[in-house]
Amino acid sequence: MEAKACHQKLSDIFRDKPELVTRFPGWMISGGLMERIRRMERPAIVEIAGRDSVAAAVKSVAENDFTDFIPVYAYTGTEYGIWEMVPLAANRLAERLPDVRVHPLIVMGAPDFWRALNARFVSEWLDRFGYYSPCPGCHLYLHAVRFPLSKRLGNIPIVSGERELHSGQVKINQTGQALDVYQEVARRFGVRLLFPLRHIAQSREIEEILQMSWKRGEEQLECAFSGNYRRIDGTVGPSAEAVHRFFGEFAVPTACAVIDAYIAGSLPDCEKIARQVLN
């Protein structure tokens, strides 16, 4: 398909956000392409988001000697901004790594999965866990929704830009405890989820890896809930214990049941699964 037409179709998918996890249109990823990826020497999925995701991919090459990258963007229920920032990130990755084959962008997502994990049962979560923030569940979703694709491509690794440290700032969805949860869920499905930037604290280190002009928090999509768990004075509201309970008692069992269904070839009733976990 002509590049311009493909770009428009990807933009339309971002706009409409259909159910798109295991059944992809042939123009995006064909059966033949999947078979070729399975035969590649050392391929990996790259979670395309902002600059940290690109920096993570760059660092992962030095650590894992990847030969091919499959850039995959997953949409959520809260993003907004200029769509072109997503393919721009994938293009920057290709430009930064001329010796690695960066394949065409894949766009995917599951609105019902995101809603069940992050929005439908807010009142219940407030009663049980004493707080509400979509961020921990959203990041779990962003990783987990790619697991079925990883397995279909031959259990290839997934590279993510998650960072435990952010120049002294605490992000409840990127604490060491949260990152451990994401990797534990990935291991349950036999998927390697890599965090090459996990212990990088300073933005200047990201800039040194990128070797390009890209300011923090710019030229990427934004989230309507950004900073939602911070009080007016900047302190973090939810306790680490409350977030841990949210993961253990709800988000992880719900996500695992949903991904089990996808891998088995069915379309899960995500709200029903979440309700059963809460009961």
N, C-alpha and C positions, 0 to 999 in steps of 0.2 A: 504494500500500500504506500502511496505517496506520503512523504513525511508530513506535509502540511495537513492532509486529510487525517492522518493518524493523530497528529497533535490536537486537531479539533475534536476528534472522538474521545480522546483522553480528557479534554477540557469538559466535554458534555457529561462524562461519567463523574467527574469531580462535582459538577453542578447538581446532577440528579441523585448521586450516591445510591446506586442500586445494590442489591445483595450480590456480592461478587467475591467469593472466597475459593471455590473449587471449580466452578464452571465458567471458564473464561472464553470470550469470543476469539475465534481463530485468528483474526487480524492482530490481536494483542499477543497471544501466546498459543501457538499451534501445537498439535501433538508431535509434529516433526521437530519443532524447536525444543520441546521438553526432552525428547529422546537425545538430541544433540547435547543438551546441557548435562544429561546423565553420563555422557561419554567424555565430557571435558575433564582435563587433568585435575585442577583444583579450583572449582567454582564456589562462589558464595553469594548469598543474597545480601544486599546492602539496604538497610532501612533508610530510605531517603526522607529527610526532614529539612533541617537547617544546616548550618556550617559544621556543627559537631558531628553529624552523621557522615559528612564527607571527610572530615579529619579522621574519624574512626576508621573509615575504609582505607585511607592512605596509610595509617599506622599499622593496620592489620596485614598489609602486604609484606611489610618488613618482618612481621612476626610469624606469618603463615605461608608466605610465598604464593598467594592466590594468583591464578592465571586469568580468571574470568569473574566479572561482577554482574549480577542481575539486580539492577536498581528497582526497588519495590516501594511505592508510596501507598500507605493505608490511610483512608480518610476516617474522621471521627464525626461526632455530631456538633462540634463546637468551633470548627475552624472557619476562618474568613481571610480574605485578602486576594492578591493577584495570583491566579493559577500559574502563570508563567514562571513564578519563583521555583516551582517543583521541578519542571524539566531543566531549568537553569542550574539547579543543584546537581542534577545528573550529568549535565554537560560539563560543569566545572570538574566533576570527578574524572570524567574522561580526559579532559585537558591536563589535569594534574598527574594522571597516571598513563602516559602514552604507551607504556609497555604492557598494560593490562587491558584485556578486551572488556569494554563496558557495553553491555547489550542494551537494547531498547527498553525504555521505562515501562514497568507494569504498574497499573493502578488497581487497587482492590479495597474492599471494605465490607462491613456487615452492620448496617444501622440498627437492626433488632438486637444483635449481640451487644453493641455499644450501649444501647438504651437499657437493656436488662442489667448490665454490669454497672452502669453509672448514673442512671436517671430514674428508672421506674419506681424504685422502692425507697425514695429519699426519706419519707416519714418513718419507715421501719428502721432505717439505718440510724436516724437521729435518736430514736428510742433505744436501740440496742448498743450503739457504739458511741453515742454522745457527740457526734460531729457529722458534717457532710462536706465532702470535697470529691469531685469526679477524678482528680488527678491520679491517685494510686490505681484505681480500677482502669482508668483510661490507658495508662502505660502498660498494664498487664494485657489489656485488649490489643494494643498496638504490636506487642510481641506475639501473643498467642494467635492472632488472626493470620499470621504468616506461617505458622507451623504446618498446616496441611499442604501448602505449596512447597515448603522445604522438603517434606517427605515425598511428594510426587516427583520432585526433581532429583531424588536419590539421597534424601537426608543431608542435603548440603547445609553448611553452617550459615548462620545469620549474624551479620555484623551490625551492631547498634552503637549510637553515639551517647549512650547513658553515661553520666559522670556522677560519682559519689560526692565530689567536691566542686564548689562553685564560688571561688574567691571569698570563702567565709559564709556564704548564704546556705541555708538549709532548705532543701526541696523535699517535701514529704514523699514524693513519688520517685526520688532518686537517692534516698538514704542507702547506706550499706545494707540494711535489713531488707529494704524494698528490692534492691538489685539481686540479693540472694534469693528472694522469692521468685523473681522472674526466671532466674537460671534454674531453680529447682523445678519449676513447672516445665521448662524446656526439656530438662533431662528426663522428666516423666514420659515425654513423647520421643525420646531418643534424638533430640535436636540440640546441636551446639549453639548456644547463644553467647556471642562474644562481645565483651565490653572493653575494647582496647584503651579507651580514655578513662576508665574507671577511677584511677587514682591521680589524674591530672587536675590540678586545682586552679591554675591561673590561665586567664584568657590568652596571655602572651604565648603560652606554650601551644595553644591551639593554632595561633597565627603562625608560629614557627613550623608547625606540621603542614599547614595549608599552603604556605608560601604564595599567598594571593591576598588581594584586598577584599575583606569581607568582615564588616563590623558585627559585633555580637548583637543578636536579636534583630538584625536587619536582613532584607532581601529573603524573607521566608514568610510562610503563612503565619497568622497569629491565632491565638485561642481566646475565645470570649471569657474563659474562666481564669485567665492568667493571673496569678497572685491571689487567688480566691481564699487560700488558707492562711493568709497573713492578716493580722489585726492592723488597725490604723497606725499603730506605732512601729509596725514592721515585724513584730514578733510572730512566731508560728502558733496557730491555735490548737490544732489536734495534737494529742500526745502520741508518742511513738507506740505506746501500748495500745491505744485505740486503733491506730492504723494497722498494727499487727493483728488485732482481733478481726478487723474488717477483712483482711486477707484470708486468715485461717478459717473463719466461720462462714464467710460468704463468697468473696471474690474468687479465690482459688478453686474451691469445689465447683462453683458455677462455670468458670472458664474451662476447667478440665472436662466437664460433662459436655459442654458445647463443642469443644474441639474433638472429643471422642466421636461425636455424631458426625461432624464434618469428615473426619478421616474414614469413618465407616460408609460414607457416600450418601448420607441423608442430609436434609435441610432441617436443622434443629429448631424447635420451638423454644427460643431463648428465654422468654418471659416465664413459660411454664417451668423450665429447669430452675430458674432463679427462685421462683415461688416454692418449689419443692425443697430447695436447699434451705430457705428461710423457715420452712415448716419443720 
